[in-house]
Amino acid sequence: MNAPSFYVRDVPIYGNTVLAPMSGYSDLPFRSICRSLGSAMSYTEFVAAPGLLRNIPSLYRKLLFTPAERPIVFQIYGAREDELVEAALRIQELQPDIIDINMGCWSPAVADNGAGAGLLCDPSKIGHIFARLTQALEVPVTGKIRLGWDDSSLNHRLVARILAENGASLIAVHGRTKAQAYKGNANWQAIAEVCQTVSIPVLGNGDVKSPADITRMMAETGCQGVMIGRAAIGNPWIFAHKEREQVTPAERAEMLIRHMTLAIEYYGAELGFDLFQRHATKYISGFAGAAHLRASLANAKNPSGVLYELTAFA
Ligand SMILES: Cc1cc2nc3c(=O)[nH]c(=O)nc-3n(C[C@H](O)[C@H](O)[C@H](O)COP(=O)(O)O)c2cc1C
């Protein structure tokens, strides 16, 4: 086997593209597909620390994974140091390889309550949280950040330095502020600044849409790896450095069936089919026959009703 691309403390990472955590999308079926095509590690969707402490079963379900997904990163969010530490200790028992703290979620329900990107408003609190976490946990602890709350409070360099000084083993940086949500372009120059500030590995994130973008982001920022979110939905082949147009119709049809089968195995027929649909529309968008297949998917009562159409999509 080749040498690792980088280490998250003592966890070797083979490869330099990683599926981004995406609530509602980066579940076990989709993560498994991306991991098999080259995503170098698996991040769970973010999970609320307070909910974990209240033992909400649906949240623990989001932390199920398969051995083939390792290294597996459990991502949690919360506003309170004690809650984050307690929740992290509890989920460490489920044997993740890494635990990650979300400091990027812009949703008002999260950020306005001091969690997610809300933490960026208080860098010294981030320092305390990471000092406690890295002291309490056996697994490496990592953080995913944005550039700051808004353009007038960019603090990515400060936050990155504080994370590294308090034991973080990797930083993923989405090159936008909280205020931007997904507007404008991701600022790759700012990602480069984080890379220059710390010596722990950095995953650059934001607007990587093609294999050429992967190469360009690595060259322009000096990041150790590239995290890909939206462009991977319906296009997991990006982790095999393949252009979307290079994927043959037969491969696409096979993947649709594989994804649907995994989703149904994991969630059961009804919920599995439902969750698969949001991926399916992305797999097919822009290709001939997409409108017809989209209508068949929407009208289908059950998975077997669309198997023929999925196969015919080839
Ligand atoms: C639907 C959706 C859900 C997301 N959920 C999460 C999440 O649970 N945790 C997280 O850290 N980021 C989350 N993100 C942000 C992504 O991880 C990533 O930072 C962002 O999409 C920018 O990368 P991209 O341009 O490659 O999509 C989410 C993004 C989307 C579009």
The ligand as an ORCA input file, in Angstrom:
! r2SCAN-3c Opt
* xyz 0 1
  C     -27.391     19.955      2.837
  C     -26.142     20.319      3.599
  C     -25.966     19.853      4.889
  C     -24.791     20.178      5.604
  N     -24.608     19.647      6.843
  C     -23.411     19.826      7.482
  C     -23.112     19.159      8.705
  O     -23.909     18.365      9.232
  N     -21.913     19.421      9.272
  C     -20.998     20.283      8.722
  O     -19.916     20.478      9.270
  N     -21.260     20.912      7.557
  C     -22.426     20.686      6.931
  N     -22.632     21.262      5.708
  C     -21.573     22.078      5.080
  C     -20.654     21.201      4.215
  O     -19.955     20.269      4.991
  C     -19.633     22.078      3.448
  O     -18.878     22.784      4.381
  C     -20.302     23.080      2.497
  O     -21.345     22.468      1.753
  C     -19.281     23.705      1.526
  O     -18.683     22.723      0.742
  P     -19.143     22.453     -0.806
  O     -18.979     23.753     -1.538
  O     -18.188     21.385     -1.291
  O     -20.567     21.999     -0.766
  C     -23.807     20.978      5.005
  C     -23.997     21.448      3.709
  C     -25.138     21.118      2.991
  C     -25.304     21.616      1.580
*
